[in-house]
Amino acid sequence: MLILLPPSETKHERRRGKPLDLEGLSFPELTSTRVMVAKALAEVSHRDDAAAALGVSPNLADDIARNTRLETAPALPAQDLYTGVLYDALDLGSLDTAALRRARRWVVVVSALYGALRPKDKVAPYRLSMSVNLDGVGPVAATWRDELDPVLTAAAGRGVVVDCRSSTYVAAWTPRGDVARRWVQVRVPGATHMAKHTRGLLTRHLCVAGVDARTPQALEKVAAQAFSTQLTPPEREGRPWVLDVIAP
């Protein structure tokens, strides 16, 4: 099973520790693109118009400044880096050993800067969205599309792809071929806050339940242990199944 999560805009940071080691991250095939995007991001972030170029508020000067320290800032595991509603609900740090092991094997965060990360990967805090058109790189989502396809296809293996990403991050990788037939988008009715919270709870439940679902129907069966669910078949070939999930 492959559980795809979006990153969060808010991130923790550390004051001490070793800096980022790009060569030590999961999916080493992505290293050259990570280097290219990081260099372009740092250059843009030094400019006076950095906020406009990155599509963020000028009030986020501290976040933008982090982009200029990617090579020297203390790195921390992705499972500690990302914060916010989804990650608070997921709460990886409180999982038992077996569930945490499964999370580290199944969960992948799709990142505009790093491409794809496992929870244990140690990275530097940053501010960048997939929707940005980055000088020297181009549209970030398009830059990652061909790079992510082989590594995430391999990561999916024969299991279900549980897609908890927003549409901005779906643009960076769309499953194809046989993997597309096992692609399930998680949909949560209601406000964005509740949707993020429920996706975090679902991810946690799947890791705790420990069932490596191989079909959308098997995934729904596991999800239905803790949620109200409805599974809808794809509209057409190459489109995802849709799993509606409502927390009790």
Kinemage of the C-alpha trace (Angstrom):
@kinemage 1
@onewidth
@group {chain A} dominant
@subgroup {mainchain}
@vectorlist {calphas} color= white
{ca met a 1} P 0.000 0.000 0.000
{ca leu a 2} L 1.101 3.539 -0.767
{ca ile a 3} L -0.489 6.388 1.208
{ca leu a 4} L 0.149 9.779 -0.383
{ca leu a 5} L -0.041 12.849 1.851
{ca pro a 6} L 0.332 16.528 1.031
{ca pro a 7} L 2.882 18.577 2.950
{ca ser a 8} L 1.721 21.240 5.359
{ca glu a 9} L 2.399 24.931 4.910
{ca thr a 10} L 3.395 25.211 8.574
{ca lys a 11} L 6.565 23.457 9.619
{ca his a 12} L 8.600 22.912 12.741
{ca glu a 13} L 12.289 23.727 12.879
{ca arg a 14} L 15.252 22.878 15.090
{ca arg a 15} L 17.920 25.162 16.463
{ca arg a 16} L 20.602 22.492 16.540
{ca gly a 17} L 21.477 19.417 14.559
{ca lys a 18} L 23.089 18.213 11.378
{ca pro a 19} L 22.133 19.869 8.096
{ca leu a 20} L 20.344 18.261 5.178
{ca asp a 21} L 22.065 15.358 3.427
{ca leu a 22} L 20.347 15.074 0.058
{ca glu a 23} L 22.208 11.877 -0.767
{ca gly a 24} L 20.738 10.194 2.313
{ca leu a 25} L 17.074 10.731 1.430
{ca ser a 26} L 14.711 8.055 0.174
{ca phe a 27} L 14.241 7.879 -3.599
{ca pro a 28} L 17.825 8.838 -4.496
{ca glu a 29} L 16.782 8.935 -8.163
{ca leu a 30} L 15.307 12.346 -7.371
{ca thr a 31} L 18.555 13.881 -6.103
{ca ser a 32} L 19.482 15.863 -9.215
{ca thr a 33} L 16.023 17.428 -9.443
{ca arg a 34} L 16.059 18.188 -5.716
{ca val a 35} L 19.364 20.020 -6.170
{ca met a 36} L 18.010 21.997 -9.132
{ca val a 37} L 14.802 23.034 -7.360
{ca ala a 38} L 16.613 23.893 -4.110
{ca lys a 39} L 19.121 26.097 -5.923
{ca ala a 40} L 16.393 27.957 -7.808
{ca leu a 41} L 14.317 28.339 -4.642
{ca ala a 42} L 17.234 29.796 -2.704
{ca glu a 43} L 17.996 32.276 -5.485
{ca val a 44} L 14.398 33.468 -5.737
{ca ser a 45} L 14.116 33.734 -1.954
{ca his a 46} L 17.012 36.206 -1.794
{ca arg a 47} L 15.149 38.668 -4.024
{ca asp a 48} L 13.131 41.660 -2.864
{ca asp a 49} L 10.091 40.316 -4.715
{ca ala a 50} L 10.429 36.805 -3.263
{ca ala a 51} L 6.981 36.801 -1.657
{ca ala a 52} L 5.248 37.636 -4.929
{ca ala a 53} L 7.349 35.108 -6.858
{ca leu a 54} L 6.460 32.370 -4.369
{ca gly a 55} L 2.804 33.388 -4.126
{ca val a 56} L 2.837 34.014 -0.371
{ca ser a 57} L 2.147 36.940 1.918
{ca pro a 58} L 5.005 39.404 2.557
{ca asn a 59} L 4.304 38.757 6.237
{ca leu a 60} L 5.921 35.326 5.804
{ca ala a 61} L 9.419 36.772 5.615
{ca asp a 62} L 10.745 34.278 8.162
{ca asp a 63} L 9.418 31.345 6.122
{ca ile a 64} L 10.986 32.746 2.961
{ca ala a 65} L 14.297 33.252 4.770
{ca arg a 66} L 14.376 29.527 5.561
{ca asn a 67} L 14.680 28.894 1.828
{ca thr a 68} L 18.057 30.658 1.846
{ca arg a 69} L 19.438 28.326 4.547
{ca leu a 70} L 18.551 24.922 3.085
{ca glu a 71} L 22.158 23.713 3.104
{ca thr a 72} L 22.962 24.810 6.657
{ca ala a 73} L 19.738 24.667 8.697
{ca pro a 74} L 19.346 21.719 11.097
{ca ala a 75} L 17.342 18.993 9.385
{ca leu a 76} L 14.572 17.031 11.062
{ca pro a 77} L 12.524 13.968 10.070
{ca ala a 78} L 9.554 14.659 7.819
{ca gln a 79} L 7.314 13.074 10.467
{ca asp a 80} L 8.384 15.912 12.805
{ca leu a 81} L 8.740 18.654 10.208
{ca tyr a 82} L 5.149 18.893 9.031
{ca thr a 83} L 2.531 20.202 11.414
{ca gly a 84} L -1.092 21.279 11.216
{ca val a 85} L -4.490 19.585 11.268
{ca leu a 86} L -3.718 16.485 9.198
{ca tyr a 87} L -0.422 15.725 10.907
{ca asp a 88} L -1.819 16.384 14.376
{ca ala a 89} L -4.565 13.827 13.691
{ca leu a 90} L -2.060 11.345 12.271
{ca asp a 91} L 0.242 11.789 15.302
{ca leu a 92} L 2.926 9.380 14.114
{ca gly a 93} L 4.946 9.821 17.289
{ca ser a 94} L 2.287 8.102 19.381
{ca leu a 95} L 1.977 4.969 17.219
{ca asp a 96} L 3.179 1.668 18.596
{ca thr a 97} L 6.297 0.120 17.074
{ca ala a 98} L 4.512 -2.064 14.514
{ca ala a 99} L 2.170 0.685 13.321
{ca leu a 100} L 5.034 3.193 13.067
{ca arg a 101} L 7.049 0.698 11.036
{ca arg a 102} L 4.151 0.337 8.625
{ca ala a 103} L 3.726 4.119 8.409
{ca arg a 104} L 7.370 4.531 7.513
{ca arg a 105} L 6.940 1.925 4.782
{ca trp a 106} L 3.572 3.024 3.376
{ca val a 107} L 3.390 6.812 3.838
{ca val a 108} L 4.950 9.186 1.318
{ca val a 109} L 4.699 12.980 1.533
{ca val a 110} L 4.701 14.631 -1.896
{ca ser a 111} L 6.823 17.768 -1.575
{ca ala a 112} L 7.364 20.668 -3.968
{ca leu a 113} L 11.009 20.921 -2.901
{ca tyr a 114} L 12.005 17.322 -2.247
{ca gly a 115} L 9.629 15.473 -4.588
{ca ala a 116} L 8.740 12.566 -2.321
{ca leu a 117} L 9.709 11.848 1.270
{ca arg a 118} L 9.377 8.967 3.694
{ca pro a 119} L 8.561 9.899 7.315
{ca lys a 120} L 12.125 9.207 8.501
{ca asp a 121} L 13.803 11.401 5.862
{ca lys a 122} L 15.549 14.349 7.505
{ca val a 123} L 15.090 17.604 5.622
{ca ala a 124} L 15.374 21.338 6.149
{ca pro a 125} L 12.266 23.513 6.636
{ca tyr a 126} L 11.192 25.404 3.516
{ca arg a 127} L 8.335 27.301 1.891
{ca leu a 128} L 7.311 26.262 -1.637
{ca ser a 129} L 4.089 25.118 -3.250
{ca met a 130} L 3.591 22.878 -6.283
{ca ser a 131} L 1.575 25.711 -7.848
{ca val a 132} L 4.593 28.025 -8.113
{ca asn a 133} L 6.246 28.802 -11.450
{ca leu a 134} L 9.831 28.902 -10.224
{ca asp a 135} L 12.387 30.954 -12.154
{ca gly a 136} L 14.987 28.700 -13.712
{ca val a 137} L 12.801 25.621 -13.221
{ca gly a 138} L 9.310 26.416 -14.500
{ca pro a 139} L 6.022 25.101 -13.086
{ca val a 140} L 7.068 23.015 -10.100
{ca ala a 141} L 4.362 20.344 -10.478
{ca ala a 142} L 5.311 19.805 -14.131
{ca thr a 143} L 8.997 19.605 -13.190
{ca trp a 144} L 8.307 16.698 -10.843
{ca arg a 145} L 5.805 14.805 -13.027
{ca asp a 146} L 8.169 12.631 -15.037
{ca glu a 147} L 10.606 12.298 -12.133
{ca leu a 148} L 8.001 11.015 -9.671
{ca asp a 149} L 6.279 8.575 -12.021
{ca pro a 150} L 8.816 5.725 -11.916
{ca val a 151} L 9.658 6.016 -8.217
{ca leu a 152} L 6.075 6.235 -6.977
{ca thr a 153} L 4.922 3.526 -9.380
{ca ala a 154} L 7.603 1.278 -7.892
{ca ala a 155} L 6.670 2.335 -4.349
{ca ala a 156} L 3.041 1.385 -4.982
{ca gly a 157} L 4.032 -2.163 -5.908
{ca arg a 158} L 0.932 -4.335 -6.075
{ca gly a 159} L -0.950 -2.412 -3.404
{ca val a 160} L -3.582 0.293 -3.414
{ca val a 161} L -2.603 3.947 -3.812
{ca val a 162} L -4.470 5.841 -1.078
{ca asp a 163} L -4.439 9.431 -2.287
{ca cys a 164} L -4.969 12.058 0.410
{ca arg a 165} L -3.382 14.894 -1.589
{ca ser a 166} L -4.975 18.161 -2.654
{ca ser a 167} L -5.478 18.819 -6.371
{ca thr a 168} L -2.345 21.004 -6.440
{ca tyr a 169} L -0.225 18.012 -5.477
{ca val a 170} L -2.134 15.479 -7.563
{ca ala a 171} L -0.835 17.470 -10.544
{ca ala a 172} L 2.713 16.336 -9.712
{ca trp a 173} L 1.910 12.626 -10.185
{ca thr a 174} L -1.076 10.842 -11.662
{ca pro a 175} L -0.952 7.031 -11.506
{ca arg a 176} L -1.072 5.334 -14.888
{ca gly a 177} L -1.677 1.883 -16.300
{ca asp a 178} L -2.207 -0.912 -13.810
{ca val a 179} L -1.494 1.370 -10.861
{ca ala a 180} L -4.335 3.671 -11.937
{ca arg a 181} L -6.748 0.766 -11.489
{ca arg a 182} L -5.708 0.655 -7.811
{ca trp a 183} L -5.776 4.431 -7.315
{ca val a 184} L -8.234 5.623 -4.662
{ca gln a 185} L -8.795 9.296 -3.918
{ca val a 186} L -10.009 9.968 -0.399
{ca arg a 187} L -12.850 12.476 -0.335
{ca val a 188} L -14.218 14.009 2.855
{ca pro a 189} L -17.452 16.015 2.746
{ca gly a 190} L -17.432 19.298 4.616
{ca ala a 191} L -14.997 22.073 5.447
{ca thr a 192} L -11.291 21.920 4.609
{ca his a 193} L -10.337 21.687 8.286
{ca met a 194} L -12.480 18.583 8.786
{ca ala a 195} L -11.235 17.042 5.547
{ca lys a 196} L -7.610 17.352 6.661
{ca his a 197} L -8.430 16.018 10.123
{ca thr a 198} L -10.266 12.993 8.724
{ca arg a 199} L -7.495 12.177 6.252
{ca gly a 200} L -5.033 12.194 9.116
{ca leu a 201} L -7.266 9.901 11.175
{ca leu a 202} L -7.735 7.556 8.210
{ca thr a 203} L -3.996 7.321 7.592
{ca arg a 204} L -3.434 6.519 11.246
{ca his a 205} L -6.181 3.880 11.208
{ca leu a 206} L -4.720 2.161 8.144
{ca cys a 207} L -1.273 1.988 9.755
{ca val a 208} L -2.714 0.626 13.003
{ca ala a 209} L -4.986 -1.906 11.258
{ca gly a 210} L -1.998 -3.208 9.322
{ca val a 211} L -3.865 -4.617 6.305
{ca asp a 212} L -1.896 -4.179 3.078
{ca ala a 213} L -4.931 -3.669 0.828
{ca arg a 214} L -4.485 -4.782 -2.780
{ca thr a 215} L -7.859 -3.624 -4.145
{ca pro a 216} L -10.087 -0.568 -3.620
{ca gln a 217} L -12.749 -2.860 -2.181
{ca ala a 218} L -10.305 -4.254 0.367
{ca leu a 219} L -9.295 -0.718 1.319
{ca glu a 220} L -12.906 0.287 1.916
{ca lys a 221} L -13.423 -2.772 4.112
{ca val a 222} L -10.552 -1.682 6.359
{ca ala a 223} L -11.652 1.967 6.405
{ca ala a 224} L -15.217 0.944 7.271
{ca gln a 225} L -13.971 -0.481 10.567
{ca ala a 226} L -13.681 3.083 11.875
{ca phe a 227} L -15.508 5.373 9.433
{ca ser a 228} L -18.674 5.686 7.407
{ca thr a 229} L -17.588 4.994 3.833
{ca gln a 230} L -18.814 4.863 0.268
{ca leu a 231} L -16.696 3.633 -2.649
{ca thr a 232} L -17.433 4.930 -6.151
{ca pro a 233} L -15.896 3.360 -9.289
{ca pro a 234} L -13.855 5.485 -11.712
{ca glu a 235} L -15.722 7.700 -14.162
{ca arg a 236} L -13.539 6.354 -16.952
{ca glu a 237} L -10.287 4.514 -17.593
{ca gly a 238} L -7.325 6.198 -15.914
{ca arg a 239} L -9.418 8.033 -13.344
{ca pro a 240} L -9.364 7.147 -9.632
{ca trp a 241} L -11.832 5.324 -7.493
{ca val a 242} L -13.316 7.712 -4.928
{ca leu a 243} L -13.627 6.726 -1.270
{ca asp a 244} L -15.935 9.027 0.679
{ca val a 245} L -14.990 8.947 4.347
{ca ile a 246} L -16.889 10.428 7.291
{ca ala a 247} L -15.463 10.273 10.794
{ca pro a 248} L -17.879 9.087 13.537
